[in-house]
């Protein structure tokens, strides 16, 4: 998984898998969902990310089962 933030356009791009995108869906006017041929999520694009997410306080945590 890759997470990219483009400060110049205030765009957040979260890539879940590197595969060909078969379909792109607009979830709303500022959120785009990319799907592969099996309907799995490839990526999400969030425009106006500073207002819609907590970009400055981003953290990542891997939680494993017991």
N, C-alpha and C positions, 0 to 999 in steps of 0.2 A: 504494500500500500504506500502511496506517495501523497503527501499533502503539500500543495504549493499556494503561496499567497502572493499575488501580484499587486504591490502597493500602488503603482501608478494608475491602475484601473480599479482598485479596491475589489478585486475578484479572488475568491477562494476556490481552488480546484482540488477535489479529493478523488484520487484515482484508486480504485479498489483492485483492479486487475488490468493487466496490459493485454488487451485482446481487441479484435475488430469490433467497432460499434455498428450495430445493425439498425438501431432505432434511437432517436432522441425525442424526449418528451419534455414539454414545458410544464412544470408543476405549478408555477405561477409566473408572473412577468420577470422575476429575478432569480429563478431557480430552474436549472436544467438537469435532467436525468438521462444518462446514456446507458443503453442496455445492449447486451450481446445477443447472438442468434438464439440463445436458449432463454432469454428474458432475465438473465442475471444482471445485476447492477455492475457496470464498468466504472462509472464516475458520476460525480455530482459537481455542478458548477453553481456557485452562489455569488451573485452580483450584489454590490453595496454591502459587502461582508462586514465592515466595521460596525454598521448600524444593526445588522441582523445576527451577528455571532459575537463571541468573546475572543476575537483574534488576539488581542494583546496578552491574554492570560491562558494561552493554549498549553495543554499538557497531554501526555499520552501515557496510558498505563495498561500493561498486559496482565490480565487476571487469569490464572490457570485453575483448573479444577483440583479438588483435593484427592 
